[in-house]
Amino acid sequence: MKDRSASSDSEEISKNEQIMEQRLQTCHSILARIQLASNCKDVNRICKAFVQGEEMNLSLFEKVNEMSLEIEKLHEEVRGQRQELEVITRQYKEQKRKDLAVKHDIENMTDKLRTEAQQLEDAADAKAEELECVKEVLQSIYAFLDKVSSQKVSFTVDAGITDDNVLQYLEALERRIIDLIRCSKLADMKQVEFLSESRSQNP
């Protein structure tokens, strides 16, 4: 019974070692493709580039989130101003029949509200343009990372980045960069273990 248990444990350990070896080979393959595509053999430099990309991604994520909230707030204000303008316009039509003196005051208020509404719309358009710039930057990042990607980790933008999915692309980019960094770190650890074993075998 003990022999069977020991044999089962040995098979499990061997299986785990095979899995780890396959993962290591995959990591080496990914790293080799990145080195070939980027024409850079320095692993630390590659990792640094991905870390910088991740930091840029986080910064862009926060920027997009902030701008989205600002744009939504501006749209809410525009809707509120338009509703208020509709109310004032109705009041204006009613007052026009009653008192010509009130007409002048209401016209001034209406013009003021229209000006404010236009300013809010212009601000919303400006924020939308900023969001477009962010999407272009994100497209550039994906295009760059796609040059150093492999079939295991693809950064290709298939459907394109839009206002609706930009946050999803930022999150996906973050996850993929983290995966590559982890793969690189795992490869480094395996290399250190290999060197350590080599030194112990050849004192």
Secondary structure, 3 states (H helix, E strand, C coil): CHHHHHHHHHHHHHHHHHHHHHHHHHHHHHHHHHHHHHCCCCHHHHHHHHHHHHHHHHHHHHHHHHHHHHHHHHHHHHHHHHHHHHHHHHHHHHHHHHCHHHHHHHHHHHHHHHHHHHHHHHHHHHHHHHHHHHHHHHHHHHHHHHHCCCCCCCCCCCCCCCCCCHHHHHHHHHHHHHHHHHHHHHHHHHHHHHHHHHHHHCC
